[in-house]
Amino acid sequence: MTRYRIDPALLLLWTQVARAGNLHVAAEGLFLTQPAISHRLKQLQERAGEPLYRRARHGIVPTPLGLRLAKMGEKIELALEEAEHLCQSTEGLLRGSVRILASNSNAELLLPGALARFRNAHPGIHLRLTTSNSRQARLHRDEADLVFVEDDLPEPREARWVQECLLSTRIVLLLPAQHPLAATPGPIQLQDLQESTLIWRESGSGIREAVLQAFRELGLFPEIRFELNGLAAIRDGVRAGLGLAFVSATQSSEPSPGLITRELSPRIPHRLAVLYRDPLDRASETLLQHIREAIPALVSSE
């Protein structure tokens, strides 16, 4: 029996509809009528053999199959973007695309300034940044050109993969300036924090895993009650009196009214690293070099 390939245009259409979450909204964005959208999705659904979505009160919700097909469509979008940049190459102007997957700490600390300067210097390179946590970044490293993590795991065993440490610093305690521990001389002992309410980063965070490991090595198992994503949320939680938190020493160098940091004992290392396949393409290597050059300014700000 003859089997026909799925039309990539149908996958691209479904990806945009799934992203919109609403047939009417998608139709307006694509300058099509809703019946035309429905007709084309019916073709894809018949080819797939299962429903792509179910209707909800305010739009549609993709089925598991629909989600997988939408992700495939996103890969086609990315491939088309890369092809477009490749075809638009101009003499003397570096072009291409770089897919970046970064842990939250890298996205907060290491990347913003470097990416902004790089974009100004190389407007012909398309950047796509997705933030996650270190654990997820490692799991999905095949989906990116540069993968920024914040842990100290051994280098990947896969051939061609390289792990490069970009910045070695330490983790410190973040607390309100009026907290009793703020006046304690010397570093704060981890065991002295057993009775304190602690605010933790999300599961999979490099900072969280490093601190938990330090506690475990002392035979301590702190309670995990509050988990927040992102440095801004952590700072707001500490400032509001929700608890104490752990941050990178480099992150703590930024002004934060009402908050201070204290050193910890034992010292907990914090390393920001990048994973990539060797050799890198020219666009990715140029971006990575920009980031390397930004490191000294971060170190001097501690």
C-alpha positions as CSV (number, residue, x, y, z in Angstrom):
1,M,0.0,0.0,0.0
2,T,1.3,3.4,-0.9
3,R,2.0,5.7,2.0
4,Y,2.2,9.5,1.5
5,R,4.6,11.7,3.5
6,I,3.1,14.2,5.8
7,D,3.0,17.7,4.3
8,P,5.5,19.8,6.3
9,A,3.2,22.8,5.7
10,L,0.5,21.0,7.7
11,L,3.0,20.4,10.6
12,L,4.0,24.1,10.5
13,L,0.3,25.2,10.5
14,W,-0.5,22.9,13.5
15,T,2.5,24.1,15.4
16,Q,1.3,27.7,15.1
17,V,-2.3,26.7,16.1
18,A,-1.1,24.7,19.1
19,R,1.1,27.7,20.1
20,A,-1.9,30.0,19.9
21,G,-4.2,27.6,21.8
22,N,-7.2,28.9,19.9
23,L,-8.4,28.3,16.3
24,H,-9.8,31.8,15.9
25,V,-6.7,33.5,17.2
26,A,-4.5,31.4,15.0
27,A,-6.6,32.1,11.9
28,E,-6.2,35.8,12.5
29,G,-2.5,35.6,12.9
30,L,-2.1,33.5,9.7
31,F,-4.6,35.7,7.7
32,L,-6.8,32.6,7.0
33,T,-10.4,31.8,7.8
34,Q,-11.2,29.5,10.7
35,P,-12.9,27.0,8.3
36,A,-9.7,26.9,6.2
37,I,-7.6,26.2,9.3
38,S,-10.0,23.5,10.4
39,H,-9.9,21.8,7.0
40,R,-6.1,21.6,6.9
41,L,-5.9,20.3,10.5
42,K,-8.5,17.7,9.5
43,Q,-6.1,16.5,6.8
44,L,-3.2,16.2,9.2
45,Q,-5.5,14.5,11.8
46,E,-6.7,11.9,9.2
47,R,-3.0,11.2,8.3
48,A,-2.1,10.9,12.0
49,G,-5.0,8.6,12.8
50,E,-5.7,10.3,16.1
51,P,-7.2,13.6,17.3
52,L,-4.6,16.5,17.5
53,Y,-6.5,18.4,20.1
54,R,-9.6,18.6,22.3
55,R,-11.8,21.6,22.7
56,A,-11.7,23.5,25.9
57,R,-13.7,26.4,27.3
58,H,-11.4,29.1,25.9
59,G,-9.8,27.3,23.0
60,I,-8.1,24.0,22.4
61,V,-5.8,21.7,24.3
62,P,-3.4,19.5,22.3
63,T,-3.5,15.8,22.8
64,P,-0.2,13.9,23.6
65,L,0.1,13.1,19.9
66,G,-0.7,16.7,19.1
67,L,2.1,17.9,21.4
68,R,4.7,15.6,19.8
69,L,3.7,16.8,16.3
70,A,3.9,20.4,17.4
71,K,7.4,19.9,18.7
72,M,8.4,18.4,15.3
73,G,6.9,21.4,13.6
74,E,9.1,23.7,15.9
75,K,12.2,21.8,14.6
76,I,11.1,22.5,11.1
77,E,10.6,26.2,11.9
78,L,14.1,26.3,13.4
79,A,15.6,24.6,10.3
80,L,13.9,27.1,8.0
81,E,15.2,30.0,10.1
82,E,18.7,28.6,9.9
83,A,18.4,28.0,6.1
84,E,17.1,31.6,5.7
85,H,20.1,33.0,7.6
86,L,22.5,30.8,5.5
87,C,21.0,32.1,2.3
88,Q,21.1,35.7,3.3
89,S,24.9,35.6,4.0
90,T,26.6,38.9,3.1
91,E,30.3,39.4,2.5
92,G,32.0,40.7,5.7
93,L,28.9,40.0,7.9
94,L,28.9,36.9,10.1
95,R,25.6,35.2,9.8
96,G,24.0,32.1,11.2
97,S,22.0,31.0,14.3
98,V,22.9,29.8,17.8
99,R,20.6,27.8,19.9
100,I,21.3,28.4,23.6
101,L,20.0,26.3,26.6
102,A,20.9,27.8,30.0
103,S,20.3,27.2,33.6
104,N,18.5,30.0,35.4
105,S,21.6,31.2,37.2
106,N,23.6,31.4,33.9
107,A,20.6,33.3,32.4
108,E,20.5,35.7,35.3
109,L,24.3,36.2,35.7
110,L,26.5,35.3,32.8
111,L,24.5,35.7,29.6
112,P,22.4,39.0,29.5
113,G,25.2,41.5,29.0
114,A,27.3,39.2,26.8
115,L,24.3,38.4,24.6
116,A,23.3,42.1,24.2
117,R,26.8,43.1,23.2
118,F,27.1,40.2,20.8
119,R,23.8,41.0,19.1
120,N,25.0,44.6,18.6
121,A,28.3,43.4,17.1
122,H,26.8,40.6,15.0
123,P,23.2,41.5,14.0
124,G,23.3,38.8,11.3
125,I,23.4,36.0,13.8
126,H,20.0,34.8,15.2
127,L,20.0,33.9,18.9
128,R,17.5,31.7,20.5
129,L,17.7,31.3,24.3
130,T,15.7,28.9,26.4
131,T,16.1,28.8,30.2
132,S,15.7,25.7,32.4
133,N,17.7,24.3,35.3
134,S,21.0,22.5,35.1
135,R,19.5,19.0,35.2
136,Q,17.1,19.7,32.4
137,A,19.7,21.5,30.4
138,R,22.0,18.5,30.5
139,L,19.2,16.1,29.5
140,H,18.2,18.2,26.5
141,R,21.7,19.2,25.4
142,D,21.3,17.7,22.0
143,E,18.7,20.4,21.2
144,A,21.2,23.3,21.5
145,D,24.6,24.5,20.3
146,L,25.7,25.9,23.6
147,V,24.4,24.5,26.9
148,F,25.2,26.5,30.1
149,V,25.0,24.6,33.4
150,E,25.9,25.4,37.0
151,D,27.2,22.2,38.5
152,D,30.4,20.3,38.8
153,L,29.5,17.0,37.3
154,P,32.2,15.0,35.4
155,E,32.7,15.8,31.7
156,P,30.2,14.0,29.4
157,R,31.5,10.7,28.1
158,E,29.9,11.1,24.7
159,A,32.4,11.6,21.9
160,R,32.8,15.2,20.7
161,W,31.2,16.7,23.8
162,V,33.3,19.3,25.7
163,Q,32.7,20.8,29.1
164,E,34.4,24.1,29.9
165,C,34.3,25.8,33.2
166,L,33.8,29.5,32.7
167,L,33.6,30.8,36.2
168,S,34.4,29.4,39.6
169,T,32.9,31.2,42.6
170,R,31.1,30.1,45.8
171,I,27.6,30.0,47.3
172,V,26.7,32.5,50.1
173,L,23.8,33.0,52.4
174,L,21.3,35.7,51.6
175,L,19.4,37.2,54.5
176,P,17.7,40.4,55.7
177,A,20.1,43.0,57.0
178,Q,18.3,43.0,60.4
179,H,18.4,39.2,60.9
180,P,20.2,38.0,64.0
181,L,22.7,36.0,62.0
182,A,23.7,39.2,60.2
183,A,25.7,40.3,63.2
184,T,27.4,37.0,63.8
185,P,31.2,37.3,63.4
186,G,32.8,35.0,60.8
187,P,31.2,32.6,58.3
188,I,27.8,31.1,59.1
189,Q,28.1,27.4,59.9
190,L,25.7,25.2,57.9
191,Q,24.7,23.4,61.1
192,D,23.5,26.7,62.6
193,L,20.9,26.9,59.9
194,Q,19.0,23.7,60.9
195,E,16.3,25.6,62.7
196,S,16.0,28.4,60.1
197,T,13.4,28.4,57.4
198,L,15.1,28.2,54.1
199,I,14.0,29.2,50.6
200,W,15.3,26.8,48.0
201,R,15.7,27.1,44.2
202,E,13.7,24.8,42.0
203,S,14.5,21.1,41.8
204,G,17.3,20.5,39.4
205,S,19.0,23.9,40.2
206,G,22.8,23.7,40.5
207,I,22.8,25.9,43.6
208,R,20.2,23.8,45.3
209,E,22.0,20.6,44.6
210,A,25.4,21.9,45.8
211,V,23.9,23.2,49.1
212,L,22.0,20.0,49.7
213,Q,25.1,17.9,49.1
214,A,27.0,20.1,51.6
215,F,24.3,19.5,54.2
216,R,24.3,15.8,53.5
217,E,28.0,15.6,54.0
218,L,27.4,16.9,57.5
219,G,24.7,14.4,58.2
220,L,22.0,17.1,58.0
221,F,18.8,16.9,56.0
222,P,17.1,20.3,55.9
223,E,13.4,20.7,55.3
224,I,12.3,21.8,51.8
225,R,9.2,23.9,52.3
226,F,9.6,26.8,49.9
227,E,10.8,26.5,46.4
228,L,11.1,29.5,44.1
229,N,12.2,30.0,40.5
230,G,14.6,32.8,39.7
231,L,16.9,35.1,41.6
232,A,14.3,37.9,41.7
233,A,11.7,35.7,43.4
234,I,14.3,34.5,45.9
235,R,15.3,38.0,46.8
236,D,11.6,39.1,47.2
237,G,11.0,36.1,49.4
238,V,13.9,36.8,51.7
239,R,13.1,40.5,51.8
240,A,9.5,39.7,52.8
241,G,10.7,37.5,55.7
242,L,9.8,34.2,54.2
243,G,13.2,32.7,55.0
244,L,16.9,32.6,54.2
245,A,18.3,31.6,50.9
246,F,21.4,30.6,49.0
247,V,22.8,32.5,46.0
248,S,26.0,32.7,44.0
249,A,28.6,35.1,45.4
250,T,28.7,36.8,42.1
251,Q,24.9,37.3,42.0
252,S,25.1,38.7,45.5
253,S,27.3,41.6,44.3
254,E,24.4,43.3,42.8
255,P,22.8,46.0,45.0
256,S,19.7,44.7,46.8
257,P,18.2,47.1,49.4
258,G,17.6,45.6,52.8
259,L,19.5,42.4,52.1
260,I,23.1,41.2,52.8
261,T,25.1,38.1,52.2
262,R,27.3,36.1,54.6
263,E,30.0,33.6,53.8
264,L,29.3,29.9,54.7
265,S,31.3,27.3,56.4
266,P,32.2,24.9,54.9
267,R,32.7,26.7,51.7
268,I,30.4,25.5,48.9
269,P,31.9,25.9,45.4
270,H,29.7,27.2,42.6
271,R,30.8,26.7,39.0
272,L,29.3,28.0,35.8
273,A,30.2,25.8,32.8
274,V,29.3,25.4,29.1
275,L,28.8,22.2,27.2
276,Y,29.2,22.0,23.4
277,R,30.0,19.7,20.6
278,D,33.5,20.0,19.2
279,P,34.1,21.6,16.7
280,L,31.8,24.5,17.1
281,D,30.4,26.4,14.1
282,R,31.8,29.9,13.6
283,A,28.7,31.7,15.0
284,S,28.7,29.6,18.2
285,E,32.4,29.9,18.7
286,T,32.2,33.7,18.2
287,L,29.5,34.0,20.8
288,L,31.3,31.8,23.3
289,Q,34.4,34.0,22.9
290,H,32.3,37.1,23.7
291,I,31.1,35.3,26.9
292,R,34.6,34.3,27.9
293,E,35.7,37.9,27.5
294,A,32.9,39.0,29.8
295,I,34.0,36.8,32.7
296,P,36.8,39.1,34.2
297,A,34.2,41.9,34.8
298,L,32.0,39.5,36.7
299,V,34.9,38.3,38.9
300,S,36.0,41.8,39.7
301,S,32.5,42.7,40.8
302,E,32.5,40.2,43.6
